[in-house]
């Protein structure tokens, strides 16, 4: 299963929503350490392609499965 997020990751998103309309997860080294090598390589390659193709995007981690939004953020999407 490819869901190495822990409870503290979800709590961090909820806390971020108290100050922001949208919160997205960020995969750090602890996330990648729980994935097989092939999955790590695919993720890192995709991040680099996104950075190259969309240099003004505020995050390179568009594939992070952990996201949240409040009512105001919902209107954006």
PDB file with SEQRES, HELIX, SHEET and CRYST1 records, atoms N, CA, C and O in Angstrom:
SEQRES   1 A   77  UNK UNK UNK UNK UNK UNK UNK UNK UNK UNK UNK UNK UNK          
SEQRES   2 A   77  UNK UNK UNK UNK UNK UNK UNK UNK UNK UNK UNK UNK UNK          
SEQRES   3 A   77  UNK UNK UNK UNK UNK UNK UNK UNK UNK UNK UNK UNK UNK          
SEQRES   4 A   77  UNK UNK UNK UNK UNK UNK UNK UNK UNK UNK UNK UNK UNK          
SEQRES   5 A   77  UNK UNK UNK UNK UNK UNK UNK UNK UNK UNK UNK UNK UNK          
SEQRES   6 A   77  UNK UNK UNK UNK UNK UNK UNK UNK UNK UNK UNK UNK              
HELIX    1 AA1 UNK A    7  UNK A   16  1                                  10    
HELIX    2 AA2 UNK A   29  UNK A   32  1                                   4    
HELIX    3 AA3 UNK A   37  UNK A   53  1                                  17    
HELIX    4 AA4 UNK A   71  UNK A   76  1                                   6    
SHEET    1 AA1 2 UNK A  22  UNK A  24  0                                        
SHEET    2 AA1 2 UNK A  67  UNK A  69 -1                                        
CRYST1    1.000    1.000    1.000  90.00  90.00  90.00 P 1           1          
ATOM      1  N   UNK A   1       0.838  -1.172   0.000  1.00  0.00           N  
ATOM      2  CA  UNK A   1       0.000   0.000   0.000  1.00  0.00           C  
ATOM      3  C   UNK A   1       0.890   1.245   0.000  1.00  0.00           C  
ATOM      4  O   UNK A   1       1.885   1.295   0.723  1.00  0.00           O  
ATOM      5  N   UNK A   2       0.539   2.235  -0.798  1.00  0.00           N  
ATOM      6  CA  UNK A   2       1.330   3.444  -0.962  1.00  0.00           C  
ATOM      7  C   UNK A   2       0.682   4.596  -0.182  1.00  0.00           C  
ATOM      8  O   UNK A   2       0.282   5.599  -0.773  1.00  0.00           O  
ATOM      9  N   UNK A   3       0.582   4.452   1.123  1.00  0.00           N  
ATOM     10  CA  UNK A   3       0.019   5.507   1.962  1.00  0.00           C  
ATOM     11  C   UNK A   3       0.806   5.597   3.258  1.00  0.00           C  
ATOM     12  O   UNK A   3       0.306   5.204   4.312  1.00  0.00           O  
ATOM     13  N   UNK A   4       2.034   6.108   3.197  1.00  0.00           N  
ATOM     14  CA  UNK A   4       2.873   6.147   4.383  1.00  0.00           C  
ATOM     15  C   UNK A   4       2.648   7.372   5.278  1.00  0.00           C  
ATOM     16  O   UNK A   4       3.487   7.681   6.125  1.00  0.00           O  
ATOM     17  N   UNK A   5       1.522   8.070   5.096  1.00  0.00           N  
ATOM     18  CA  UNK A   5       1.253   9.212   5.967  1.00  0.00           C  
ATOM     19  C   UNK A   5       0.877   8.725   7.353  1.00  0.00           C  
ATOM     20  O   UNK A   5       0.246   7.681   7.512  1.00  0.00           O  
ATOM     21  N   UNK A   6       1.270   9.489   8.340  1.00  0.00           N  
ATOM     22  CA  UNK A   6       0.963   9.144   9.724  1.00  0.00           C  
ATOM     23  C   UNK A   6      -0.048  10.132  10.267  1.00  0.00           C  
ATOM     24  O   UNK A   6      -0.346  11.138   9.623  1.00  0.00           O  
ATOM     25  N   UNK A   7      -0.568   9.858  11.431  1.00  0.00           N  
ATOM     26  CA  UNK A   7      -1.570  10.711  12.049  1.00  0.00           C  
ATOM     27  C   UNK A   7      -1.064  12.142  12.201  1.00  0.00           C  
ATOM     28  O   UNK A   7      -1.823  13.089  11.995  1.00  0.00           O  
ATOM     29  N   UNK A   8       0.210  12.310  12.559  1.00  0.00           N  
ATOM     30  CA  UNK A   8       0.740  13.674  12.721  1.00  0.00           C  
ATOM     31  C   UNK A   8       0.745  14.451  11.413  1.00  0.00           C  
ATOM     32  O   UNK A   8       0.664  15.679  11.435  1.00  0.00           O  
ATOM     33  N   UNK A   9       0.837  13.770  10.270  1.00  0.00           N  
ATOM     34  CA  UNK A   9       0.764  14.444   8.970  1.00  0.00           C  
ATOM     35  C   UNK A   9      -0.626  15.014   8.750  1.00  0.00           C  
ATOM     36  O   UNK A   9      -0.780  16.134   8.265  1.00  0.00           O  
ATOM     37  N   UNK A  10      -1.632  14.240   9.108  1.00  0.00           N  
ATOM     38  CA  UNK A  10      -3.014  14.688   8.944  1.00  0.00           C  
ATOM     39  C   UNK A  10      -3.339  15.827   9.911  1.00  0.00           C  
ATOM     40  O   UNK A  10      -4.055  16.762   9.553  1.00  0.00           O  
ATOM     41  N   UNK A  11      -2.819  15.749  11.119  1.00  0.00           N  
ATOM     42  CA  UNK A  11      -3.020  16.820  12.095  1.00  0.00           C  
ATOM     43  C   UNK A  11      -2.382  18.112  11.585  1.00  0.00           C  
ATOM     44  O   UNK A  11      -2.953  19.189  11.756  1.00  0.00           O  
ATOM     45  N   UNK A  12      -1.221  18.018  10.969  1.00  0.00           N  
ATOM     46  CA  UNK A  12      -0.543  19.205  10.444  1.00  0.00           C  
ATOM     47  C   UNK A  12      -1.376  19.886   9.361  1.00  0.00           C  
ATOM     48  O   UNK A  12      -1.425  21.115   9.304  1.00  0.00           O  
ATOM     49  N   UNK A  13      -2.030  19.103   8.503  1.00  0.00           N  
ATOM     50  CA  UNK A  13      -2.892  19.679   7.471  1.00  0.00           C  
ATOM     51  C   UNK A  13      -4.078  20.387   8.118  1.00  0.00           C  
ATOM     52  O   UNK A  13      -4.427  21.497   7.718  1.00  0.00           O  
ATOM     53  N   UNK A  14      -4.697  19.760   9.106  1.00  0.00           N  
ATOM     54  CA  UNK A  14      -5.830  20.373   9.798  1.00  0.00           C  
ATOM     55  C   UNK A  14      -5.409  21.680  10.466  1.00  0.00           C  
ATOM     56  O   UNK A  14      -6.142  22.668  10.413  1.00  0.00           O  
ATOM     57  N   UNK A  15      -4.245  21.690  11.087  1.00  0.00           N  
ATOM     58  CA  UNK A  15      -3.748  22.913  11.730  1.00  0.00           C  
ATOM     59  C   UNK A  15      -3.458  24.004  10.700  1.00  0.00           C  
ATOM     60  O   UNK A  15      -3.725  25.180  10.950  1.00  0.00           O  
ATOM     61  N   UNK A  16      -2.922  23.628   9.567  1.00  0.00           N  
ATOM     62  CA  UNK A  16      -2.628  24.604   8.514  1.00  0.00           C  
ATOM     63  C   UNK A  16      -3.911  25.252   7.995  1.00  0.00           C  
ATOM     64  O   UNK A  16      -3.902  26.415   7.592  1.00  0.00           O  
ATOM     65  N   UNK A  17      -5.010  24.505   8.005  1.00  0.00           N  
ATOM     66  CA  UNK A  17      -6.275  25.044   7.519  1.00  0.00           C  
ATOM     67  C   UNK A  17      -6.865  26.095   8.458  1.00  0.00           C  
ATOM     68  O   UNK A  17      -7.804  26.797   8.083  1.00  0.00           O  
ATOM     69  N   UNK A  18      -6.343  26.209   9.636  1.00  0.00           N  
ATOM     70  CA  UNK A  18      -6.785  27.267  10.544  1.00  0.00           C  
ATOM     71  C   UNK A  18      -6.243  28.625  10.116  1.00  0.00           C  
ATOM     72  O   UNK A  18      -6.782  29.661  10.507  1.00  0.00           O  
ATOM     73  N   UNK A  19      -5.179  28.624   9.314  1.00  0.00           N  
ATOM     74  CA  UNK A  19      -4.567  29.872   8.861  1.00  0.00           C  
ATOM     75  C   UNK A  19      -4.617  30.057   7.349  1.00  0.00           C  
ATOM     76  O   UNK A  19      -4.410  31.163   6.849  1.00  0.00           O  
ATOM     77  N   UNK A  20      -4.892  28.976   6.620  1.00  0.00           N  
ATOM     78  CA  UNK A  20      -4.877  29.019   5.156  1.00  0.00           C  
ATOM     79  C   UNK A  20      -6.129  28.335   4.615  1.00  0.00           C  
ATOM     80  O   UNK A  20      -6.731  27.496   5.286  1.00  0.00           O  
ATOM     81  N   UNK A  21      -6.511  28.702   3.397  1.00  0.00           N  
ATOM     82  CA  UNK A  21      -7.703  28.121   2.790  1.00  0.00           C  
ATOM     83  C   UNK A  21      -7.444  26.741   2.188  1.00  0.00           C  
ATOM     84  O   UNK A  21      -8.345  25.905   2.119  1.00  0.00           O  
ATOM     85  N   UNK A  22      -6.215  26.515   1.756  1.00  0.00           N  
ATOM     86  CA  UNK A  22      -5.843  25.233   1.144  1.00  0.00           C  
ATOM     87  C   UNK A  22      -4.534  24.768   1.760  1.00  0.00           C  
ATOM     88  O   UNK A  22      -3.628  25.572   1.980  1.00  0.00           O  
ATOM     89  N   UNK A  23      -4.430  23.479   2.036  1.00  0.00           N  
ATOM     90  CA  UNK A  23      -3.192  22.901   2.566  1.00  0.00           C  
ATOM     91  C   UNK A  23      -2.882  21.629   1.784  1.00  0.00           C  
ATOM     92  O   UNK A  23      -3.751  20.782   1.574  1.00  0.00           O  
ATOM     93  N   UNK A  24      -1.652  21.517   1.369  1.00  0.00           N  
ATOM     94  CA  UNK A  24      -1.220  20.310   0.663  1.00  0.00           C  
ATOM     95  C   UNK A  24      -0.077  19.676   1.426  1.00  0.00           C  
ATOM     96  O   UNK A  24       0.746  20.366   2.028  1.00  0.00           O  
ATOM     97  N   UNK A  25      -0.035  18.374   1.394  1.00  0.00           N  
ATOM     98  CA  UNK A  25       1.046  17.662   2.058  1.00  0.00           C  
ATOM     99  C   UNK A  25       2.339  17.801   1.295  1.00  0.00           C  
ATOM    100  O   UNK A  25       2.344  18.083   0.096  1.00  0.00           O  
ATOM    101  N   UNK A  26       3.415  17.605   1.984  1.00  0.00           N  
ATOM    102  CA  UNK A  26       4.741  17.627   1.368  1.00  0.00           C  
ATOM    103  C   UNK A  26       5.435  16.339   1.760  1.00  0.00           C  
ATOM    104  O   UNK A  26       5.506  15.981   2.935  1.00  0.00           O  
ATOM    105  N   UNK A  27       5.938  15.658   0.761  1.00  0.00           N  
ATOM    106  CA  UNK A  27       6.642  14.402   1.021  1.00  0.00           C  
ATOM    107  C   UNK A  27       8.097  14.716   1.366  1.00  0.00           C  
ATOM    108  O   UNK A  27       8.826  15.285   0.555  1.00  0.00           O  
ATOM    109  N   UNK A  28       8.507  14.342   2.567  1.00  0.00           N  
ATOM    110  CA  UNK A  28       9.881  14.575   2.987  1.00  0.00           C  
ATOM    111  C   UNK A  28      10.658  13.258   2.979  1.00  0.00           C  
ATOM    112  O   UNK A  28      10.170  12.241   2.486  1.00  0.00           O  
ATOM    113  N   UNK A  29      11.852  13.289   3.522  1.00  0.00           N  
ATOM    114  CA  UNK A  29      12.698  12.093   3.505  1.00  0.00           C  
ATOM    115  C   UNK A  29      12.079  10.918   4.250  1.00  0.00           C  
ATOM    116  O   UNK A  29      12.278   9.767   3.863  1.00  0.00           O  
ATOM    117  N   UNK A  30      11.332  11.195   5.313  1.00  0.00           N  
ATOM    118  CA  UNK A  30      10.716  10.088   6.057  1.00  0.00           C  
ATOM    119  C   UNK A  30       9.645   9.396   5.221  1.00  0.00           C  
ATOM    120  O   UNK A  30       9.444   8.188   5.344  1.00  0.00           O  
ATOM    121  N   UNK A  31       8.958  10.158   4.370  1.00  0.00           N  
ATOM    122  CA  UNK A  31       7.967   9.567   3.457  1.00  0.00           C  
ATOM    123  C   UNK A  31       8.670   8.641   2.475  1.00  0.00           C  
ATOM    124  O   UNK A  31       8.285   7.484   2.311  1.00  0.00           O  
ATOM    125  N   UNK A  32       9.706   9.163   1.824  1.00  0.00           N  
ATOM    126  CA  UNK A  32      10.388   8.387   0.796  1.00  0.00           C  
ATOM    127  C   UNK A  32      11.100   7.162   1.360  1.00  0.00           C  
ATOM    128  O   UNK A  32      11.263   6.166   0.654  1.00  0.00           O  
ATOM    129  N   UNK A  33      11.522   7.219   2.605  1.00  0.00           N  
ATOM    130  CA  UNK A  33      12.220   6.072   3.182  1.00  0.00           C  
ATOM    131  C   UNK A  33      11.309   4.857   3.335  1.00  0.00           C  
ATOM    132  O   UNK A  33      11.790   3.736   3.496  1.00  0.00           O  
ATOM    133  N   UNK A  34      10.008   5.074   3.284  1.00  0.00           N  
ATOM    134  CA  UNK A  34       9.046   3.981   3.430  1.00  0.00           C  
ATOM    135  C   UNK A  34       8.578   3.407   2.100  1.00  0.00           C  
ATOM    136  O   UNK A  34       7.750   2.496   2.071  1.00  0.00           O  
ATOM    137  N   UNK A  35       9.101   3.933   1.008  1.00  0.00           N  
ATOM    138  CA  UNK A  35       8.689   3.483  -0.320  1.00  0.00           C  
ATOM    139  C   UNK A  35       9.763   2.609  -0.963  1.00  0.00           C  
ATOM    140  O   UNK A  35      10.950   2.752  -0.669  1.00  0.00           O  
ATOM    141  N   UNK A  36       9.340   1.713  -1.833  1.00  0.00           N  
ATOM    142  CA  UNK A  36      10.320   0.927  -2.599  1.00  0.00           C  
ATOM    143  C   UNK A  36      11.132   1.844  -3.528  1.00  0.00           C  
ATOM    144  O   UNK A  36      10.657   2.907  -3.928  1.00  0.00           O  
ATOM    145  N   UNK A  37      12.333   1.431  -3.860  1.00  0.00           N  
ATOM    146  CA  UNK A  37      13.236   2.235  -4.686  1.00  0.00           C  
ATOM    147  C   UNK A  37      12.573   2.677  -5.990  1.00  0.00           C  
ATOM    148  O   UNK A  37      12.675   3.846  -6.361  1.00  0.00           O  
ATOM    149  N   UNK A  38      11.906   1.775  -6.683  1.00  0.00           N  
ATOM    150  CA  UNK A  38      11.288   2.111  -7.964  1.00  0.00           C  
ATOM    151  C   UNK A  38      10.258   3.228  -7.797  1.00  0.00           C  
ATOM    152  O   UNK A  38      10.199   4.138  -8.624  1.00  0.00           O  
ATOM    153  N   UNK A  39       9.462   3.173  -6.759  1.00  0.00           N  
ATOM    154  CA  UNK A  39       8.439   4.193  -6.499  1.00  0.00           C  
ATOM    155  C   UNK A  39       9.089   5.531  -6.147  1.00  0.00           C  
ATOM    156  O   UNK A  39       8.582   6.582  -6.540  1.00  0.00           O  
ATOM    157  N   UNK A  40      10.201   5.510  -5.414  1.00  0.00           N  
ATOM    158  CA  UNK A  40      10.933   6.741  -5.095  1.00  0.00           C  
ATOM    159  C   UNK A  40      11.462   7.397  -6.364  1.00  0.00           C  
ATOM    160  O   UNK A  40      11.344   8.610  -6.540  1.00  0.00           O  
ATOM    161  N   UNK A  41      12.043   6.596  -7.242  1.00  0.00           N  
ATOM    162  CA  UNK A  41      12.596   7.132  -8.484  1.00  0.00           C  
ATOM    163  C   UNK A  41      11.518   7.755  -9.356  1.00  0.00           C  
ATOM    164  O   UNK A  41      11.723   8.820  -9.938  1.00  0.00           O  
ATOM    165  N   UNK A  42      10.383   7.099  -9.447  1.00  0.00           N  
ATOM    166  CA  UNK A  42       9.273   7.633 -10.241  1.00  0.00           C  
ATOM    167  C   UNK A  42       8.804   8.971  -9.669  1.00  0.00           C  
ATOM    168  O   UNK A  42       8.606   9.931 -10.414  1.00  0.00           O  
ATOM    169  N   UNK A  43       8.627   9.034  -8.359  1.00  0.00           N  
ATOM    170  CA  UNK A  43       8.162  10.264  -7.714  1.00  0.00           C  
ATOM    171  C   UNK A  43       9.151  11.406  -7.900  1.00  0.00           C  
ATOM    172  O   UNK A  43       8.755  12.519  -8.247  1.00  0.00           O  
ATOM    173  N   UNK A  44      10.424  11.141  -7.674  1.00  0.00           N  
ATOM    174  CA  UNK A  44      11.445  12.185  -7.803  1.00  0.00           C  
ATOM    175  C   UNK A  44      11.563  12.688  -9.244  1.00  0.00           C  
ATOM    176  O   UNK A  44      11.738  13.884  -9.477  1.00  0.00           O  
ATOM    177  N   UNK A  45      11.466  11.772 -10.204  1.00  0.00           N  
ATOM    178  CA  UNK A  45      11.521  12.156 -11.611  1.00  0.00           C  
ATOM    179  C   UNK A  45      10.334  13.034 -11.970  1.00  0.00           C  
ATOM    180  O   UNK A  45      10.494  14.047 -12.652  1.00  0.00           O  
ATOM    181  N   UNK A  46       9.150  12.658 -11.520  1.00  0.00           N  
ATOM    182  CA  UNK A  46       7.958  13.447 -11.794  1.00  0.00           C  
ATOM    183  C   UNK A  46       8.074  14.844 -11.178  1.00  0.00           C  
ATOM    184  O   UNK A  46       7.690  15.830 -11.808  1.00  0.00           O  
ATOM    185  N   UNK A  47       8.593  14.935  -9.966  1.00  0.00           N  
ATOM    186  CA  UNK A  47       8.774  16.246  -9.332  1.00  0.00           C  
ATOM    187  C   UNK A  47       9.695  17.136 -10.156  1.00  0.00           C  
ATOM    188  O   UNK A  47       9.422  18.323 -10.332  1.00  0.00           O  
ATOM    189  N   UNK A  48      10.769  16.572 -10.652  1.00  0.00           N  
ATOM    190  CA  UNK A  48      11.713  17.365 -11.452  1.00  0.00           C  
ATOM    191  C   UNK A  48      11.077  17.834 -12.756  1.00  0.00           C  
ATOM    192  O   UNK A  48      11.310  18.961 -13.193  1.00  0.00           O  
ATOM    193  N   UNK A  49      10.279  16.976 -13.373  1.00  0.00           N  
ATOM    194  CA  UNK A  49       9.588  17.363 -14.604  1.00  0.00           C  
ATOM    195  C   UNK A  49       8.590  18.483 -14.345  1.00  0.00           C  
ATOM    196  O   UNK A  49       8.459  19.398 -15.159  1.00  0.00           O  
ATOM    197  N   UNK A  50       7.895  18.418 -13.234  1.00  0.00           N  
ATOM    198  CA  UNK A  50       6.929  19.462 -12.891  1.00  0.00           C  
ATOM    199  C   UNK A  50       7.654  20.787 -12.657  1.00  0.00           C  
ATOM    200  O   UNK A  50       7.205  21.830 -13.132  1.00  0.00           O  
ATOM    201  N   UNK A  51       8.767  20.751 -11.929  1.00  0.00           N  
ATOM    202  CA  UNK A  51       9.558  21.976 -11.699  1.00  0.00           C  
ATOM    203  C   UNK A  51      10.034  22.579 -13.012  1.00  0.00           C  
ATOM    204  O   UNK A  51      10.019  23.798 -13.184  1.00  0.00           O  
ATOM    205  N   UNK A  52      10.454  21.733 -13.927  1.00  0.00           N  
ATOM    206  CA  UNK A  52      10.948  22.196 -15.217  1.00  0.00           C  
ATOM    207  C   UNK A  52       9.810  22.756 -16.074  1.00  0.00           C  
ATOM    208  O   UNK A  52       9.958  23.806 -16.699  1.00  0.00           O  
ATOM    209  N   UNK A  53       8.687  22.057 -16.101  1.00  0.00           N  
ATOM    210  CA  UNK A  53       7.564  22.449 -16.951  1.00  0.00           C  
ATOM    211  C   UNK A  53       6.731  23.595 -16.401  1.00  0.00           C  
ATOM    212  O   UNK A  53       6.118  24.348 -17.158  1.00  0.00           O  
ATOM    213  N   UNK A  54       6.713  23.724 -15.077  1.00  0.00           N  
ATOM    214  CA  UNK A  54       5.900  24.758 -14.432  1.00  0.00           C  
ATOM    215  C   UNK A  54       6.738  25.487 -13.379  1.00  0.00           C  
ATOM    216  O   UNK A  54       6.523  25.297 -12.182  1.00  0.00           O  
ATOM    217  N   UNK A  55       7.681  26.310 -13.806  1.00  0.00           N  
ATOM    218  CA  UNK A  55       8.603  26.939 -12.851  1.00  0.00           C  
ATOM    219  C   UNK A  55       7.933  27.919 -11.885  1.00  0.00           C  
ATOM    220  O   UNK A  55       8.501  28.213 -10.833  1.00  0.00           O  
ATOM    221  N   UNK A  56       6.753  28.429 -12.208  1.00  0.00           N  
ATOM    222  CA  UNK A  56       6.075  29.387 -11.326  1.00  0.00           C  
ATOM    223  C   UNK A  56       5.150  28.704 -10.321  1.00  0.00           C  
ATOM    224  O   UNK A  56       4.604  29.363  -9.437  1.00  0.00           O  
ATOM    225  N   UNK A  57       4.972  27.406 -10.448  1.00  0.00           N  
ATOM    226  CA  UNK A  57       4.131  26.667  -9.517  1.00  0.00           C  
ATOM    227  C   UNK A  57       4.760  26.696  -8.129  1.00  0.00           C  
ATOM    228  O   UNK A  57       5.968  26.500  -7.993  1.00  0.00           O  
ATOM    229  N   UNK A  58       3.960  26.936  -7.106  1.00  0.00           N  
ATOM    230  CA  UNK A  58       4.494  27.098  -5.753  1.00  0.00           C  
ATOM    231  C   UNK A  58       4.953  25.793  -5.110  1.00  0.00           C  
ATOM    232  O   UNK A  58       5.633  25.826  -4.084  1.00  0.00           O  
ATOM    233  N   UNK A  59       4.604  24.663  -5.679  1.00  0.00           N  
ATOM    234  CA  UNK A  59       5.039  23.374  -5.143  1.00  0.00           C  
ATOM    235  C   UNK A  59       5.438  22.458  -6.284  1.00  0.00           C  
ATOM    236  O   UNK A  59       4.866  22.524  -7.372  1.00  0.00           O  
ATOM    237  N   UNK A  60       6.411  21.612  -6.036  1.00  0.00           N  
ATOM    238  CA  UNK A  60       6.791  20.617  -7.045  1.00  0.00           C  
ATOM    239  C   UNK A  60       6.113  19.285  -6.753  1.00  0.00           C  
ATOM    240  O   UNK A  60       6.254  18.324  -7.509  1.00  0.00           O  
ATOM    241  N   UNK A  61       5.381  19.239  -5.657  1.00  0.00           N  
ATOM    242  CA  UNK A  61       4.809  17.982  -5.193  1.00  0.00           C  
ATOM    243  C   UNK A  61       3.306  17.943  -5.426  1.00  0.00           C  
ATOM    244  O   UNK A  61       2.525  17.905  -4.475  1.00  0.00           O  
ATOM    245  N   UNK A  62       2.904  17.954  -6.692  1.00  0.00           N  
ATOM    246  CA  UNK A  62       1.478  17.954  -7.029  1.00  0.00           C  
ATOM    247  C   UNK A  62       0.834  16.598  -6.805  1.00  0.00           C  
ATOM    248  O   UNK A  62      -0.393  16.497  -6.791  1.00  0.00           O  
ATOM    249  N   UNK A  63       1.620  15.568  -6.633  1.00  0.00           N  
ATOM    250  CA  UNK A  63       1.076  14.217  -6.509  1.00  0.00           C  
ATOM    251  C   UNK A  63       0.886  13.776  -5.064  1.00  0.00           C  
ATOM    252  O   UNK A  63       0.456  12.649  -4.815  1.00  0.00           O  
ATOM    253  N   UNK A  64       1.197  14.634  -4.121  1.00  0.00           N  
ATOM    254  CA  UNK A  64       1.024  14.260  -2.723  1.00  0.00           C  
ATOM    255  C   UNK A  64      -0.461  14.014  -2.460  1.00  0.00           C  
ATOM    256  O   UNK A  64      -1.296  14.870  -2.752  1.00  0.00           O  
ATOM    257  N   UNK A  65      -0.779  12.880  -1.926  1.00  0.00           N  
ATOM    258  CA  UNK A  65      -2.177  12.507  -1.723  1.00  0.00           C  
ATOM    259  C   UNK A  65      -2.847  13.211  -0.567  1.00  0.00           C  
ATOM    260  O   UNK A  65      -4.070  13.146  -0.438  1.00  0.00           O  
ATOM    261  N   UNK A  66      -2.093  13.877   0.269  1.00  0.00           N  
ATOM    262  CA  UNK A  66      -2.646  14.513   1.456  1.00  0.00           C  
ATOM    263  C   UNK A  66      -2.928  15.978   1.161  1.00  0.00           C  
ATOM    264  O   UNK A  66      -2.007  16.776   0.986  1.00  0.00           O  
ATOM    265  N   UNK A  67      -4.224  16.327   1.106  1.00  0.00           N  
ATOM    266  CA  UNK A  67      -4.640  17.689   0.813  1.00  0.00           C  
ATOM    267  C   UNK A  67      -5.841  18.023   1.674  1.00  0.00           C  
ATOM    268  O   UNK A  67      -6.544  17.128   2.142  1.00  0.00           O  
ATOM    269  N   UNK A  68      -6.078  19.303   1.883  1.00  0.00           N  
ATOM    270  CA  UNK A  68      -7.253  19.737   2.606  1.00  0.00           C  
ATOM    271  C   UNK A  68      -7.629  21.132   2.183  1.00  0.00           C  
ATOM    272  O   UNK A  68      -6.788  21.891   1.700  1.00  0.00           O  
ATOM    273  N   UNK A  69      -8.892  21.477   2.363  1.00  0.00           N  
ATOM    274  CA  UNK A  69      -9.347  22.837   2.065  1.00  0.00           C  
ATOM    275  C   UNK A  69     -10.537  23.156   2.944  1.00  0.00           C  
ATOM    276  O   UNK A  69     -11.309  22.275   3.322  1.00  0.00           O  
ATOM    277  N   UNK A  70     -10.672  24.436   3.264  1.00  0.00           N  
ATOM    278  CA  UNK A  70     -11.827  24.866   4.016  1.00  0.00           C  
ATOM    279  C   UNK A  70     -12.885  25.349   3.030  1.00  0.00           C  
ATOM    280  O   UNK A  70     -12.715  25.173   1.823  1.00  0.00           O  
ATOM    281  N   UNK A  71     -13.960  25.947   3.503  1.00  0.00           N  
ATOM    282  CA  UNK A  71     -15.051  26.373   2.631  1.00  0.00           C  
ATOM    283  C   UNK A  71     -14.580  27.415   1.604  1.00  0.00           C  
ATOM    284  O   UNK A  71     -14.983  27.371   0.442  1.00  0.00           O  
ATOM    285  N   UNK A  72     -13.725  28.349   2.039  1.00  0.00           N  
ATOM    286  CA  UNK A  72     -13.208  29.359   1.105  1.00  0.00           C  
ATOM    287  C   UNK A  72     -12.328  28.720   0.035  1.00  0.00           C  
ATOM    288  O   UNK A  72     -12.401  29.090  -1.136  1.00  0.00           O  
ATOM    289  N   UNK A  73     -11.497  27.761   0.439  1.00  0.00           N  
ATOM    290  CA  UNK A  73     -10.653  27.060  -0.523  1.00  0.00           C  
ATOM    291  C   UNK A  73     -11.463  26.238  -1.507  1.00  0.00           C  
ATOM    292  O   UNK A  73     -11.066  26.068  -2.659  1.00  0.00           O  
ATOM    293  N   UNK A  74     -12.574  25.739  -1.062  1.00  0.00           N  
ATOM    294  CA  UNK A  74     -13.446  24.936  -1.923  1.00  0.00           C  
ATOM    295  C   UNK A  74     -13.969  25.745  -3.089  1.00  0.00           C  
ATOM    296  O   UNK A  74     -14.132  25.209  -4.185  1.00  0.00           O  
ATOM    297  N   UNK A  75     -14.237  27.028  -2.879  1.00  0.00           N  
ATOM    298  CA  UNK A  75     -14.760  27.860  -3.968  1.00  0.00           C  
ATOM    299  C   UNK A  75     -13.726  28.049  -5.067  1.00  0.00           C  
ATOM    300  O   UNK A  75     -14.090  28.269  -6.223  1.00  0.00           O  
ATOM    301  N   UNK A  76     -12.447  27.969  -4.728  1.00  0.00           N  
ATOM    302  CA  UNK A  76     -11.383  28.114  -5.728  1.00  0.00           C  
ATOM    303  C   UNK A  76     -11.402  26.923  -6.694  1.00  0.00           C  
ATOM    304  O   UNK A  76     -11.168  27.071  -7.893  1.00  0.00           O  
ATOM    305  N   UNK A  77     -11.683  25.754  -6.145  1.00  0.00           N  
ATOM    306  CA  UNK A  77     -11.661  24.549  -6.958  1.00  0.00           C  
ATOM    307  C   UNK A  77     -13.015  24.218  -7.514  1.00  0.00           C  
ATOM    308  O   UNK A  77     -13.164  23.224  -8.226  1.00  0.00           O  
TER     309      UNK A  77                                                      
END                                                                             
